[in-house]
Amino acid sequence: MMKMKTLFLRDMKVLYSSALIIILNFTVLSAQTFKLNSVSDLKRVFEDGYNLPSFQDTIKLFGLRGEVISGQCVVQTRKKLTQVSARLSDLTDQKSGTVFPANDVEWNFVGSIPLTENTPNQPLTTVVRKAPGRFPDYLMSEKQIDMHSEPGTTLTGQLS
């Protein structure tokens, strides 16, 4: 397993050697800090921190030939960050040495939609969260965003 070290990132162990670099506007580098963690791609991460799932320092990827493989990271900041983006390097399987080129990996920020009320007549056991709130819902087309000091902005990646 390879450990990554980038200016403000904790060391993250990955099953594939790769680098995820969060790109920040130069003016914020000396004044802003953030954390980058992985979380199961099956978990919803609410940007206001509601019911945050447990975070990991390891990105685990698994899939069979021909499948789309996905992983998810959460970026957390205490202060506003501007012009945040990401850049990936090639992924290399630690056992076989197989290389997946960086241009085969697609990534997106996850956008949220505001809901003022839940769907009527639903049992509370089927409701993920009681409205009002912002619900993670779609993959954003923007590759650069401003982040506010909210507990979780989600970055998800897919390997085809």
C-alpha positions as a LaTeX table, in Angstrom:
\begin{tabular}{lrrr}
\hline
Residue & $x$ (\AA) & $y$ (\AA) & $z$ (\AA) \\
\hline
Met1 & 0.00 & 0.00 & 0.00 \\
Met2 & 1.23 & 3.47 & $-0.86$ \\
Lys3 & 0.90 & 6.49 & 1.39 \\
Met4 & 0.21 & 9.85 & $-0.23$ \\
Lys5 & 1.55 & 13.05 & 1.22 \\
Thr6 & 0.26 & 16.39 & 0.02 \\
Leu7 & 0.53 & 19.73 & 1.77 \\
Phe8 & $-2.67$ & 19.62 & 3.84 \\
Leu9 & $-3.75$ & 15.99 & 3.43 \\
Arg10 & $-3.50$ & 13.29 & 6.03 \\
Asp11 & $-1.71$ & 10.20 & 4.81 \\
Met12 & $-4.20$ & 8.02 & 2.96 \\
Lys13 & $-3.54$ & 4.37 & 2.24 \\
Val14 & $-4.89$ & 3.17 & $-1.07$ \\
Leu15 & $-5.20$ & $-0.27$ & $-2.57$ \\
Tyr16 & $-4.09$ & 1.22 & $-5.87$ \\
Ser17 & $-1.19$ & 3.59 & $-5.89$ \\
Ser18 & $-2.41$ & 6.94 & $-7.07$ \\
Ala19 & $-2.40$ & 10.55 & $-6.07$ \\
Leu20 & $-5.44$ & 12.70 & $-5.45$ \\
Ile21 & $-4.46$ & 16.32 & $-5.35$ \\
Ile22 & $-6.88$ & 18.97 & $-4.21$ \\
Ile23 & $-6.08$ & 22.17 & $-6.06$ \\
Leu24 & $-6.66$ & 25.43 & $-4.21$ \\
Asn25 & $-6.48$ & 29.06 & $-5.16$ \\
Phe26 & $-2.98$ & 30.22 & $-4.16$ \\
Thr27 & $-4.34$ & 32.88 & $-1.80$ \\
Val28 & $-5.92$ & 30.28 & 0.47 \\
Leu29 & $-3.00$ & 27.89 & 0.83 \\
Ser30 & $-1.49$ & 29.55 & 3.86 \\
Ala31 & $-4.75$ & 30.31 & 5.63 \\
Gln32 & $-7.01$ & 27.31 & 5.00 \\
Thr33 & $-6.95$ & 23.72 & 6.15 \\
Phe34 & $-9.06$ & 20.75 & 5.21 \\
Lys35 & $-9.32$ & 17.00 & 5.74 \\
Leu36 & $-9.75$ & 14.36 & 3.07 \\
Asn37 & $-11.22$ & 10.98 & 4.05 \\
Ser38 & $-12.75$ & 8.08 & 2.22 \\
Val39 & $-16.22$ & 6.75 & 2.86 \\
Ser40 & $-18.16$ & 3.89 & 1.32 \\
Asp41 & $-19.64$ & 4.94 & $-2.02$ \\
Leu42 & $-22.93$ & 3.45 & $-0.78$ \\
Lys43 & $-23.24$ & 6.07 & 1.99 \\
Arg44 & $-24.89$ & 9.46 & 1.64 \\
Val45 & $-22.89$ & 12.37 & 2.98 \\
Phe46 & $-24.97$ & 15.41 & 3.89 \\
Glu47 & $-23.10$ & 18.67 & 3.50 \\
Asp48 & $-24.41$ & 19.97 & 6.85 \\
Gly49 & $-22.98$ & 16.95 & 8.68 \\
Tyr50 & $-26.25$ & 15.17 & 9.41 \\
Asn51 & $-25.58$ & 11.58 & 10.52 \\
Leu52 & $-22.05$ & 11.49 & 9.08 \\
Pro53 & $-20.91$ & 7.96 & 8.24 \\
Ser54 & $-17.65$ & 6.65 & 9.63 \\
Phe55 & $-14.65$ & 7.82 & 7.66 \\
Gln56 & $-11.70$ & 5.69 & 6.62 \\
Asp57 & $-8.15$ & 6.46 & 5.59 \\
Thr58 & $-8.21$ & 3.71 & 2.95 \\
Ile59 & $-9.93$ & 3.86 & $-0.41$ \\
Lys60 & $-11.09$ & 0.35 & $-1.27$ \\
Leu61 & $-11.94$ & $-0.37$ & $-4.88$ \\
Phe62 & $-13.35$ & $-3.66$ & $-6.13$ \\
Gly63 & $-14.98$ & $-4.72$ & $-9.34$ \\
Leu64 & $-15.12$ & $-7.31$ & $-12.07$ \\
Arg65 & $-14.05$ & $-6.94$ & $-15.68$ \\
Gly66 & $-16.36$ & $-4.56$ & $-17.56$ \\
Glu67 & $-17.91$ & $-3.04$ & $-14.42$ \\
Val68 & $-17.79$ & 0.59 & $-13.41$ \\
Ile69 & $-15.82$ & 0.82 & $-10.16$ \\
Ser70 & $-16.56$ & 3.71 & $-7.85$ \\
Gly71 & $-15.05$ & 5.26 & $-4.75$ \\
Gln72 & $-15.95$ & 8.26 & $-2.64$ \\
Cys73 & $-13.98$ & 10.84 & $-0.66$ \\
Val74 & $-15.22$ & 13.54 & 1.68 \\
Val75 & $-13.51$ & 16.91 & 1.87 \\
Gln76 & $-14.08$ & 18.75 & 5.16 \\
Thr77 & $-13.03$ & 22.33 & 5.85 \\
Arg78 & $-13.36$ & 24.71 & 8.77 \\
Lys79 & $-13.21$ & 27.81 & 6.58 \\
Lys80 & $-14.35$ & 28.84 & 3.13 \\
Leu81 & $-12.17$ & 27.57 & 0.30 \\
Thr82 & $-12.34$ & 28.97 & $-3.21$ \\
Gln83 & $-11.65$ & 27.37 & $-6.57$ \\
Val84 & $-11.35$ & 23.81 & $-5.20$ \\
Ser85 & $-10.69$ & 21.12 & $-7.80$ \\
Ala86 & $-9.08$ & 17.67 & $-7.94$ \\
Arg87 & $-6.51$ & 15.94 & $-10.10$ \\
Leu88 & $-5.79$ & 12.21 & $-10.19$ \\
Ser89 & $-2.71$ & 10.31 & $-11.26$ \\
Asp90 & $-2.63$ & 6.85 & $-12.84$ \\
Leu91 & $-3.91$ & 4.01 & $-10.65$ \\
Thr92 & $-1.57$ & 1.04 & $-10.27$ \\
Asp93 & $-2.67$ & $-2.29$ & $-8.81$ \\
Gln94 & $-0.19$ & $-3.10$ & $-6.05$ \\
Lys95 & $-0.29$ & $-6.87$ & $-6.70$ \\
Ser96 & $-0.41$ & $-7.23$ & $-10.48$ \\
Gly97 & 1.18 & $-3.93$ & $-11.51$ \\
Thr98 & $-1.73$ & $-3.23$ & $-13.87$ \\
Val99 & $-1.95$ & 0.48 & $-14.63$ \\
Phe100 & $-5.25$ & 2.31 & $-15.12$ \\
Pro101 & $-4.49$ & 5.63 & $-16.83$ \\
Ala102 & $-5.71$ & 8.77 & $-15.06$ \\
Asn103 & $-7.73$ & 9.74 & $-18.13$ \\
Asp104 & $-9.85$ & 6.57 & $-17.61$ \\
Val105 & $-10.96$ & 7.86 & $-14.20$ \\
Glu106 & $-13.86$ & 10.29 & $-14.05$ \\
Trp107 & $-14.59$ & 12.30 & $-10.92$ \\
Asn108 & $-17.34$ & 14.64 & $-9.85$ \\
Phe109 & $-18.41$ & 16.64 & $-6.86$ \\
Val110 & $-21.77$ & 15.52 & $-5.48$ \\
Gly111 & $-24.44$ & 18.22 & $-5.53$ \\
Ser112 & $-27.34$ & 18.53 & $-3.10$ \\
Ile113 & $-30.94$ & 19.54 & $-3.64$ \\
Pro114 & $-33.08$ & 21.38 & $-1.09$ \\
Leu115 & $-36.22$ & 19.61 & 0.12 \\
Thr116 & $-38.75$ & 21.49 & 2.22 \\
Glu117 & $-40.86$ & 18.44 & 3.04 \\
Asn118 & $-40.67$ & 14.69 & 2.73 \\
Thr119 & $-42.88$ & 12.66 & 0.43 \\
Pro120 & $-46.29$ & 12.35 & 2.11 \\
Asn121 & $-47.56$ & 9.07 & 3.56 \\
Gln122 & $-44.12$ & 7.52 & 4.00 \\
Pro123 & $-43.31$ & 5.57 & 7.16 \\
Leu124 & $-40.53$ & 7.25 & 9.14 \\
Thr125 & $-38.47$ & 4.05 & 8.86 \\
Thr126 & $-38.15$ & 4.56 & 5.09 \\
Val127 & $-37.18$ & 8.25 & 5.28 \\
Val128 & $-33.43$ & 8.80 & 5.10 \\
Arg129 & $-33.75$ & 12.18 & 6.80 \\
Lys130 & $-36.61$ & 14.36 & 7.87 \\
Ala131 & $-36.97$ & 17.53 & 5.77 \\
Pro132 & $-36.19$ & 20.40 & 5.55 \\
Gly133 & $-32.63$ & 19.86 & 4.44 \\
Arg134 & $-30.25$ & 19.54 & 1.52 \\
Phe135 & $-30.02$ & 15.99 & 0.18 \\
Pro136 & $-27.03$ & 14.66 & $-1.81$ \\
Asp137 & $-28.50$ & 13.76 & $-5.18$ \\
Tyr138 & $-26.52$ & 14.33 & $-8.37$ \\
Leu139 & $-23.04$ & 14.40 & $-9.85$ \\
Met140 & $-22.09$ & 18.00 & $-10.59$ \\
Ser141 & $-20.70$ & 18.96 & $-13.97$ \\
Glu142 & $-18.57$ & 21.71 & $-12.39$ \\
Lys143 & $-14.95$ & 20.70 & $-11.89$ \\
Gln144 & $-14.16$ & 23.66 & $-9.65$ \\
Ile145 & $-16.26$ & 24.79 & $-6.69$ \\
Asp146 & $-16.16$ & 27.05 & $-3.68$ \\
Met147 & $-16.55$ & 25.25 & $-0.36$ \\
His148 & $-18.09$ & 26.63 & 2.79 \\
Ser149 & $-17.26$ & 25.52 & 6.31 \\
Glu150 & $-19.69$ & 22.61 & 6.25 \\
Pro151 & $-18.86$ & 19.14 & 7.52 \\
Gly152 & $-18.90$ & 17.27 & 4.24 \\
Thr153 & $-18.48$ & 18.05 & 0.56 \\
Thr154 & $-18.42$ & 14.79 & $-1.32$ \\
Leu155 & $-16.08$ & 13.94 & $-4.17$ \\
Thr156 & $-16.82$ & 10.72 & $-5.99$ \\
Gly157 & $-14.80$ & 8.95 & $-8.65$ \\
Gln158 & $-15.59$ & 6.25 & $-11.17$ \\
Leu159 & $-13.28$ & 3.97 & $-13.09$ \\
Ser160 & $-14.66$ & 2.44 & $-16.29$ \\
\hline
\end{tabular}
